[in-house]
Amino acid sequence: MEILYFIPQDKYQEARNRLLKDDAVSRASITFKEAKTLGVEKDGFFCYVSGTEEICRKAIEILEEFGEKVEEEEEIIKKIKEEEDTAIQGFGGIFG
């Protein structure tokens, strides 16, 4: 399961800390990307979580306090995955 939330700049650090301190959620794949780096003119971060349904439900409970669910998420998730793939390919070239 995948979820995407937008977290305003002023709530980013607290949201990040809460996700990473939760024993179950911290085991999921959690990615934060600054909105402007993804071509979105907002001050804040996108939080992308990929994991089991149970873990994502727990992440939603935490993130609802700090931000809002992104409804048109497909394009943003695609951009995040493309950046991750590019980074992985770069590491492959280094460690070849």
C-alpha positions in Angstrom: 0.0 0.0 0.0 1.2 3.5 -0.7 0.1 6.9 0.8 1.1 10.4 0.2 0.7 13.4 2.5 1.6 17.1 2.2 3.2 18.4 5.4 3.6 22.2 5.8 7.2 23.4 6.5 6.5 24.3 10.2 5.2 20.8 11.0 7.7 18.8 9.0 10.2 18.0 11.8 7.6 16.9 14.3 5.8 14.7 11.8 9.1 13.1 10.8 10.0 12.5 14.4 6.7 10.9 15.2 6.8 8.6 12.2 10.4 7.4 12.9 9.7 6.9 16.6 6.7 4.6 15.9 8.0 1.0 16.1 5.8 -0.3 13.3 5.8 2.7 11.0 9.5 3.1 11.1 9.9 -0.2 9.4 8.1 1.0 6.3 9.7 2.8 3.4 9.3 6.5 4.3 10.4 9.3 2.0 10.2 13.0 2.5 10.7 15.3 -0.5 10.6 19.1 -0.5 7.6 20.1 -2.6 9.5 22.6 -4.7 12.0 20.0 -5.8 9.1 18.1 -7.3 7.8 21.2 -9.2 5.1 22.1 -6.7 5.1 25.7 -5.5 4.2 25.1 -1.9 6.3 25.5 1.3 6.5 22.1 2.8 7.3 18.4 2.2 5.6 15.4 0.6 5.7 12.3 2.8 5.5 9.1 0.9 5.0 5.9 2.8 5.0 2.4 1.3 4.3 -0.6 3.4 1.7 -3.1 4.6 -1.9 -1.9 4.9 -1.6 -2.0 8.7 1.5 0.1 8.8 0.0 2.6 6.3 -3.1 2.9 8.4 -0.9 3.7 11.5 1.0 6.3 9.4 -2.2 7.9 8.3 -3.3 8.3 12.0 0.0 10.1 12.7 0.1 12.2 9.5 -3.5 13.4 9.8 -2.4 15.5 12.7 0.3 17.3 10.7 -0.8 17.5 7.1 -3.3 16.6 4.4 -3.7 13.6 2.2 -2.8 14.3 -1.4 -5.7 13.3 -3.6 -4.0 13.5 -7.0 -1.0 11.4 -5.8 -0.1 9.4 -8.9 2.1 12.0 -10.5 3.9 13.0 -7.3 4.6 9.3 -6.4 5.9 8.7 -9.9 8.3 11.6 -9.6 9.5 10.4 -6.1 10.1 6.8 -7.5 12.0 8.2 -10.5 14.3 10.2 -8.2 14.9 7.1 -6.1 15.6 5.0 -9.2 18.1 7.5 -10.4 19.9 7.6 -7.1 20.1 3.8 -7.0 21.5 3.7 -10.5 24.1 6.3 -9.4 25.2 4.1 -6.5 25.4 1.2 -8.9 27.9 3.1 -11.0 30.0 3.9 -7.9 30.1 0.4 -6.5 29.8 -1.2 -9.9 
